[in-house]
Amino acid sequence: MKRFVLSLLTMSLFLISAYSKSNIRILQFNIWQEGTMVKNGFDAIVNNIIALKPDFVTFSEVRNYNKVPFIPRLVSALKEKGLKYYGNVSVSTGIISKYKILSQQVVYPLLNDRGSVIKASILVGNRTIVVYSAHLDWLNCSSYLPRGYNSSTWKSLESPVFDIKEVLADNRASFRDDEITVLMKDAISERKKGRLIFIGGDFNEPSLLDWTVSTKDIREHKGLVVNWDCSKLLLGAGYKDSFREIYPDPLVNPGFTFPASNPDVPLGKLCWAPKSDDRERIDYIYYYPDRTLKLKNVQIVGPQGTIVYGKRLECDPDIKDKFVAPSGVWPTDHKALLATFMLQ
């Protein structure tokens, strides 16, 4: 009898442990002007979300064209397809969630279309999590300077810029570091409340984890090892870059998210630096570590191909990145990022 009771107790504890754990999936998705740059782009956004079934999506390039709020329109379209999501009106950035959104706030307002940050507080089980969506300043994209292009006009320079101080000075002329600083300050108050923190965004800036000694002489890095500002701020504050946590080697797994070789878009609309290799990982999912949170997996979503020296490159044999293929039409010139976490 004692053995039977002990067996039941053991099984009960196992079931309680199993059911106390849940997976949450976060998708970072730059949708390229709400999908308007690709034929049937809006439907493609809907269809790819249906295929991936993320719990949360952080969007970049929400515009609310023709005074039609994009997020409510998207939530309605997903509902018609049988998926229930919640979301509130926003601009530049956006968030939808399978769980009810308790509140949504603007953390850094959009000024002159130079980046913004919003956050949503969401109750998942008995935990409140905070999801930040960041679409950072798109000007002073200083990784183009060593490649011989102006960082804001993308016109060819007379000569590339090899001075790291000059590159970083140009980078800090953007609002990206300001936007991340404000986000991090806001997140401190949320962390003090015991809330889990996730950040999804198109940063329009490389990571210091990618411009390393191992990559300094390839990919048009021109011998530079650069401590890019946004990654330096976040990593220095203890945040984790989900992709680099799973794939620490930028040489083998660069994780490029831009530019994507979208087969439904003419090459000329995808190519910003035709005489260079400007592939970069600029879309990220960061998180603040917690004993109740475990990163399980990160996937790149989108077409495998990219653009190099003004031409489409469908496969690079030196790169080991794997891709989740699009569901039908791909609506953007970026690749998306999907991270899966275990929450206990």
C-alpha positions in Angstrom: 0.0 0.0 0.0 2.8 2.4 0.9 4.5 1.6 -2.4 1.3 2.4 -4.3 0.8 5.7 -2.4 4.5 6.6 -3.1 4.0 5.8 -6.8 0.9 8.0 -7.0 2.7 10.8 -5.2 5.7 10.6 -7.6 3.4 10.6 -10.6 1.5 13.6 -9.3 4.7 15.5 -8.7 5.8 14.7 -12.2 2.5 15.8 -13.7 2.6 19.1 -11.7 6.1 19.7 -12.9 5.2 19.0 -16.5 2.2 21.2 -16.5 3.9 24.0 -14.7 6.2 24.5 -17.7 5.2 26.1 -21.0 6.9 27.1 -24.2 6.6 30.7 -25.5 7.6 31.6 -29.0 8.5 35.2 -30.0 8.7 36.3 -33.6 10.7 39.4 -34.6 9.2 40.5 -37.9 10.2 43.5 -40.0 7.2 43.7 -42.4 8.6 46.3 -44.9 6.1 49.0 -44.9 3.2 46.7 -43.8 4.0 44.4 -46.7 3.0 47.0 -49.2 6.3 46.6 -51.1 5.4 43.0 -52.1 2.4 41.9 -54.1 -0.2 40.4 -51.7 2.2 41.4 -48.9 -0.5 41.8 -46.2 -1.9 38.3 -46.9 1.6 37.0 -46.8 2.1 38.5 -43.3 -1.1 36.8 -42.2 -0.2 33.4 -43.7 3.3 33.3 -42.3 2.1 34.1 -38.8 -0.5 31.3 -39.2 2.2 28.9 -40.2 4.6 29.8 -37.4 2.0 30.3 -34.6 4.1 32.5 -32.4 2.8 33.6 -29.0 4.1 37.1 -29.5 5.1 39.1 -32.5 7.2 42.3 -32.4 6.8 44.2 -35.6 8.9 46.8 -37.3 7.6 49.2 -40.0 4.0 49.6 -39.0 2.6 52.6 -40.8 -1.2 52.7 -40.6 -1.5 53.6 -44.2 -4.6 55.4 -45.4 -5.5 56.0 -41.7 -6.3 52.2 -41.3 -4.7 51.0 -38.0 -2.5 48.0 -39.0 -2.6 46.0 -35.8 -6.4 45.8 -35.4 -6.6 45.0 -39.1 -4.1 42.2 -38.7 -5.8 40.8 -35.5 -9.1 40.8 -37.4 -7.6 38.9 -40.4 -6.0 36.3 -38.1 -9.3 35.8 -36.3 -11.0 35.1 -39.7 -8.4 32.4 -40.2 -9.2 30.9 -36.7 -6.3 32.4 -34.7 -7.1 34.6 -31.7 -4.5 37.4 -31.1 -4.7 40.6 -29.1 -3.1 43.9 -30.1 -3.4 47.7 -29.8 -2.9 50.5 -32.2 0.7 51.6 -32.7 3.0 53.1 -35.2 6.6 52.2 -36.4 6.6 49.3 -34.0 3.8 46.9 -33.0 3.0 43.9 -30.8 0.4 41.2 -31.0 -0.1 38.4 -28.4 -2.0 35.2 -27.9 -2.4 36.3 -24.3 -4.4 39.3 -23.3 -2.4 42.5 -23.2 -2.8 44.2 -19.8 -1.3 47.5 -21.0 0.7 49.0 -23.8 2.8 52.1 -23.6 5.1 54.2 -25.8 8.6 54.1 -24.3 10.4 56.2 -27.0 8.1 58.2 -29.3 8.5 58.3 -33.0 10.0 61.6 -34.2 10.7 62.3 -37.9 10.5 58.6 -38.6 13.8 58.0 -36.7 12.8 55.1 -34.5 10.5 54.2 -31.7 10.0 51.7 -28.8 6.8 50.4 -27.3 6.1 47.9 -24.6 3.3 45.5 -23.7 2.6 44.0 -20.3 1.1 40.5 -20.7 -0.1 38.0 -18.1 1.1 34.4 -18.9 -0.2 32.0 -16.3 0.7 33.6 -13.0 3.6 35.7 -14.4 3.6 39.1 -16.0 6.0 39.4 -18.8 7.0 42.6 -20.6 7.7 42.6 -24.3 9.4 45.5 -26.0 9.2 46.2 -29.7 12.0 48.4 -31.0 12.4 49.8 -34.5 15.5 51.9 -34.2 16.8 54.8 -36.2 17.5 53.9 -39.8 19.9 56.8 -40.5 23.6 56.9 -39.8 23.9 53.2 -40.5 27.6 53.3 -40.0 28.5 49.8 -41.0 28.2 51.1 -44.6 31.2 53.5 -44.1 34.0 50.8 -44.2 32.2 49.5 -47.3 32.5 52.7 -49.1 29.0 54.1 -48.8 27.4 57.0 -47.0 25.6 55.9 -43.9 22.4 57.9 -44.6 22.2 58.5 -48.4 23.9 55.2 -49.4 25.8 57.0 -52.1 29.3 55.9 -52.9 32.1 57.6 -51.0 35.4 58.7 -52.5 37.1 56.2 -50.2 35.9 53.8 -47.4 36.2 54.9 -43.8 38.6 52.7 -41.8 38.9 54.8 -38.6 36.9 53.1 -35.8 36.5 56.3 -33.9 35.0 58.0 -37.0 32.7 55.0 -37.6 31.4 55.0 -34.0 31.1 58.8 -33.9 28.8 58.6 -37.0 26.9 55.7 -35.3 26.3 57.8 -32.2 24.9 60.6 -34.4 21.9 58.3 -34.8 19.2 58.0 -32.1 19.7 54.2 -31.7 21.8 54.4 -28.5 19.3 57.0 -27.0 16.4 54.7 -27.8 18.1 51.6 -26.2 19.2 53.7 -23.2 15.6 54.8 -22.6 14.3 51.2 -23.1 16.8 49.8 -20.6 16.0 52.4 -18.0 12.3 51.6 -18.3 13.1 47.9 -18.1 14.9 48.3 -14.7 11.6 49.3 -13.1 9.9 46.3 -14.7 12.6 43.9 -13.5 12.3 45.2 -10.0 8.6 44.0 -10.1 9.9 40.5 -10.9 8.8 40.7 -14.5 10.4 38.8 -17.4 11.9 41.0 -20.1 12.0 40.4 -23.9 13.1 42.8 -26.6 12.4 42.2 -30.2 13.5 44.6 -32.9 15.1 45.8 -36.1 18.0 47.7 -34.7 19.5 48.9 -38.0 22.9 48.3 -36.4 25.2 45.3 -36.3 26.3 43.6 -33.1 29.7 43.6 -31.5 29.3 39.8 -31.4 29.5 39.8 -35.2 32.3 42.3 -35.9 35.0 40.2 -34.1 38.6 39.2 -34.7 37.3 36.1 -36.6 35.4 38.2 -39.1 37.5 41.3 -39.4 39.0 40.3 -42.8 35.8 39.1 -44.4 32.4 40.4 -45.3 33.9 43.8 -46.1 34.7 44.5 -42.4 38.0 45.9 -43.7 40.0 44.7 -40.7 37.8 46.4 -38.2 36.7 45.0 -34.8 33.8 47.2 -33.7 32.0 47.4 -30.4 28.7 48.6 -31.8 26.8 50.7 -29.3 23.4 49.0 -28.9 24.8 45.6 -28.4 27.5 47.0 -26.0 24.8 48.7 -23.9 22.5 45.6 -23.7 25.2 43.0 -23.2 26.9 45.2 -20.6 23.7 45.4 -18.7 23.3 41.6 -18.6 20.9 41.0 -21.5 21.4 38.0 -23.7 21.3 38.0 -27.5 19.2 34.9 -28.1 20.7 34.0 -31.5 24.3 34.2 -30.3 23.4 32.2 -27.2 22.5 29.3 -29.4 25.0 30.0 -32.2 28.1 31.7 -30.7 30.3 31.6 -33.7 29.7 34.5 -36.2 32.0 32.9 -38.7 30.0 29.7 -39.1 26.6 31.1 -38.2 26.4 34.8 -39.1 22.6 34.8 -38.9 22.2 37.5 -41.5 18.7 39.0 -41.5 19.3 41.7 -44.1 19.1 41.8 -47.1 16.9 38.9 -48.0 16.7 37.8 -51.6 13.0 38.0 -51.9 12.1 36.3 -55.2 9.0 38.4 -55.7 10.9 41.7 -55.6 13.2 43.1 -58.3 16.9 43.0 -57.4 17.2 46.8 -57.6 14.8 47.3 -54.7 16.7 44.9 -52.5 20.3 46.2 -53.2 21.6 49.1 -51.1 25.4 48.7 -51.6 25.8 47.0 -55.0 29.6 47.1 -54.9 29.9 45.6 -51.5 29.0 42.7 -49.2 26.6 44.5 -46.8 25.0 41.4 -45.2 24.2 42.0 -41.6 22.3 40.6 -38.6 20.3 43.6 -37.6 17.1 41.9 -36.3 17.3 40.6 -32.7 15.5 39.0 -29.8 17.2 39.9 -26.5 16.1 38.7 -23.1 17.1 39.3 -19.5 18.1 36.0 -17.8 15.9 34.5 -15.1 16.0 31.2 -13.2 12.5 30.5 -14.5 13.4 31.1 -18.1 15.3 28.8 -20.5 16.1 29.6 -24.1 15.4 26.4 -26.2 15.8 27.4 -29.8 16.2 30.2 -32.3 15.4 30.0 -36.0 15.8 32.3 -39.0 12.6 32.6 -41.0 12.5 33.6 -44.6 14.2 32.9 -48.0 17.7 31.3 -47.7 19.1 33.6 -50.4 20.7 37.0 -49.8 22.3 39.8 -51.8 26.1 40.1 -52.2 27.9 42.6 -54.5 24.7 43.5 -56.2 23.8 39.9 -57.1 21.5 37.3 -55.6 23.3 34.5 -53.7 21.0 31.6 -53.0 23.4 29.5 -51.0 26.7 30.3 -49.3 28.6 27.0 -48.7 30.7 28.5 -45.9 27.6 29.3 -43.8 25.9 26.7 -41.7 22.7 28.7 -40.9 19.4 26.9 -41.4 16.2 28.6 -42.4 12.5 28.1 -41.9 11.1 28.5 -45.4 8.4 31.0 -45.9 4.8 30.0 -46.1 4.1 31.1 -49.7 4.9 34.7 -50.5 7.5 36.4 -48.3 6.4 40.0 -47.5 9.7 41.7 -46.7 13.3 42.4 -47.5 14.3 41.2 -44.1 14.4 37.7 -42.6 12.5 37.2 -39.4 13.7 35.6 -36.2 11.8 33.1 -34.1 12.9 32.3 -30.5 11.4 29.6 -28.3 11.7 29.8 -24.5 10.6 27.4 -21.7 8.8 29.3 -18.9 8.5 27.6 -15.5 
